[in-house]
């Protein structure tokens, strides 16, 4: 997984430029946070899906606040060890 660098945003959104992601085929996806407390994928999240899996960590950022999604927007079972 890669945490996207060079994030930008405002009070209700954030993003990152995909062209700045390292060219490395070993990455399987991206991870980002949702400070709003919702782990639901936004349209922007779906449109900017990269790799095989996307992790969203929602506030308050505990082990139970990490959610995984596939490229079709389906929830993927995730076990934090």
C-alpha positions in Angstrom: 0.0 0.0 0.0 1.1 3.6 -0.5 0.0 6.7 1.3 -0.3 9.3 -1.5 2.0 12.2 -1.2 1.3 15.8 -2.1 -2.3 15.9 -0.9 -4.4 19.0 -1.3 -7.9 19.9 -0.2 -10.3 22.0 1.8 -12.7 21.7 4.7 -14.8 19.0 3.0 -12.5 17.3 0.5 -8.9 16.3 -0.3 -7.1 14.6 -3.1 -3.7 13.9 -4.6 -2.3 14.1 -8.1 -2.0 10.6 -9.5 0.9 11.5 -11.8 3.1 12.0 -8.7 2.7 8.4 -7.5 5.9 6.4 -7.8 6.1 4.1 -10.8 6.3 0.9 -8.8 4.3 -2.2 -9.8 4.7 -3.8 -6.3 2.1 -1.5 -4.8 -1.3 -3.1 -4.5 -3.3 0.0 -3.7 -3.7 3.2 -1.7 -4.7 4.2 1.8 -6.2 7.5 2.9 -8.3 8.9 5.8 -11.8 10.2 6.2 -11.8 12.6 9.1 -15.6 12.9 8.8 -16.0 9.6 10.5 -17.5 7.8 7.4 -15.7 5.0 5.7 -18.0 5.0 2.7 -16.2 5.5 -0.6 -17.0 8.8 -2.2 -17.5 9.3 -6.0 -14.0 10.9 -6.0 -12.6 7.8 -4.2 -14.2 5.5 -6.8 -13.0 7.6 -9.7 -9.4 7.8 -8.3 -9.1 4.1 -7.4 -5.6 2.9 -8.0 -4.3 -0.7 -7.8 -6.2 -3.7 -6.5 -7.5 -2.4 -3.1 -8.2 0.8 -1.4 -8.1 1.3 2.4 -10.0 4.1 4.1 -9.3 4.9 7.7 -12.1 6.9 9.4 -12.0 9.0 12.5 -11.2 8.2 15.3 -8.5 6.1 13.6 -8.6 3.0 15.8 -8.0 -0.6 14.6 -11.8 -1.1 13.9 -11.9 2.1 11.8 -10.0 0.7 8.8 -12.1 -0.5 5.8 -11.1 -2.1 2.5 -12.7 -1.7 -0.9 -12.2 -3.3 -4.3 -12.2 -1.6 -7.7 -16.0 -2.1 -8.1 -16.8 -0.4 -4.7 -17.4 -3.7 -2.9 -16.4 -4.0 0.7 -13.5 -6.4 1.3 -13.0 -8.3 4.6 -10.0 -6.9 6.4 -8.3 -8.3 9.5 -5.9 -6.1 11.4 -3.3 -8.1 13.2 
